[in-house]
Amino acid sequence: MDVTIEVADWIDEEFEAEVRGGLAGFNAAEFGPSSQRDLAVSLYRGDELVGGLAGFTAWDWLFVKWLWVRDDARGHGLGARALAAAEEEAVRRGCRAAWVDTLNPGARRLYERCGFSVFGQLDDFFAGRTRFFMQKRFGQAPRQ
């Protein structure tokens, strides 16, 4: 097949929608519908956003894309509370587990305190740091 290959340093919205739709269609034919839905947890102090979690649920799993707590709000259990709220909603949606990846050793400890365990890692991912892939099966008590 004769094709032209182009490489760019930006992603056009129409291109992204076409590729995402094509892959979603392929996956739906192979595995059935993913029922993907965004999931967001916002953390406010008064009217001020101090953190949040962004992710989605699909194929009975919660994926945590981002979890962030502003520096001046850390140390108050807000990350764990955001995770708990996301997990509660994921269970309502029929999810049985969650996964996340992180480079941050502090975040890894938070996820472990919340019941996540490492299932894979990429050593020396960047600047000598390891990227950890973690999962949590719902219905299992967190480690103390």
ZICOR-V60065 format. One record per pair of residues at least 24 apart in sequence whose C-alpha atoms are under 10 Angstrom apart, sorted by sequence separation. I is the first residue (numbers start at 1). J is the second residue. D is the distance in whole Angstrom. If there is no record, write none. Layout:
# ZICOR-V60065
i-><I,I>
j-><J,J>
d-><D,D>
This chain:
# ZICOR-V60065
i-><34,35,36,38,39,40,50,62,63,105,108,111,112,116,33,34,35,36,37,38,39,43,62,104,105,108,111,115,116,117,33,34,36,39,40,41,42,43,52,53,61,103,104,105,108,115,116,117,32,34,40,42,43,51,52,62,63,83,103,104,105,114,115,116,31,45,50,51,54,62,79,83,102,103,104,114,115,44,52,53,57,61,62,102,103,113,114,115,43,52,53,56,57,60,61,80,84,101,102,103,112,113,114,51,52,55,60,62,79,80,83,101,102,111,112,113,53,54,57,58,61,62,79,100,101,102,112,53,57,60,61,62,67,77,80,81,100,101,56,57,60,61,62,63,64,65,66,80,99,100,101,43,58,59,60,61,62,63,64,65,66,67,79,99,100,43,57,58,59,60,61,62,63,64,65,66,98,99,100,57,58,59,60,61,62,63,64,65,98,99,43,57,59,60,61,62,63,97,98,99,43,68,97,98,41,42,57,67,96,97,98,41,57,96,97,40,41,56,95,96,97,41,42,95,96,97,41,40,41,55,40,39,91,41,90,91,40,87,39,88,39,87,37,37,35,63,62,61,62,61,61,61>
j-><58,59,60,62,63,64,74,86,87,129,132,135,136,140,58,59,60,61,62,63,64,68,87,129,130,133,136,140,141,142,59,60,62,65,66,67,68,69,78,79,87,129,130,131,134,141,142,143,59,61,67,69,70,78,79,89,90,110,130,131,132,141,142,143,59,73,78,79,82,90,107,111,130,131,132,142,143,73,81,82,86,90,91,131,132,142,143,144,73,82,83,86,87,90,91,110,114,131,132,133,142,143,144,82,83,86,91,93,110,111,114,132,133,142,143,144,85,86,89,90,93,94,111,132,133,134,144,86,90,93,94,95,100,110,113,114,133,134,90,91,94,95,96,97,98,99,100,114,133,134,135,78,93,94,95,96,97,98,99,100,101,102,114,134,135,79,93,94,95,96,97,98,99,100,101,102,134,135,136,94,95,96,97,98,99,100,101,102,135,136,81,95,97,98,99,100,101,135,136,137,82,107,136,137,81,82,97,107,136,137,138,82,98,137,138,82,83,98,137,138,139,84,85,138,139,140,85,85,86,100,86,86,138,89,138,139,89,136,89,138,90,138,90,93,93,135,135,135,136,136,137,138>
d-><5,7,9,10,9,9,9,8,10,9,8,9,9,10,9,5,9,9,10,10,9,10,7,9,9,9,9,8,10,10,8,8,10,10,10,9,10,8,9,8,10,7,9,9,8,7,8,10,9,10,10,10,10,8,8,9,10,10,6,8,9,9,4,9,9,9,9,8,10,6,9,9,8,5,9,5,6,10,10,6,10,8,9,6,6,6,7,9,10,7,7,9,10,8,9,7,8,7,5,9,8,6,9,9,9,9,9,9,8,8,8,5,7,10,7,7,9,9,9,9,9,10,9,8,4,8,9,8,7,8,8,7,10,9,8,10,6,6,9,10,6,5,8,9,7,9,9,7,7,5,9,8,9,9,4,6,6,6,6,7,9,10,10,5,7,9,8,10,8,6,5,4,5,5,8,9,8,4,9,9,8,9,7,5,6,6,8,10,6,6,9,7,10,9,7,9,9,7,5,9,7,10,5,7,10,8,10,9,9,4,8,6,9,6,5,9,8,10,9,5,9,10,10,8,8,10,7,10,7,9,7,7,8,10,10,10,10,10,8,10,8,8,10,9,10,9,10,10,9,10,9,10>
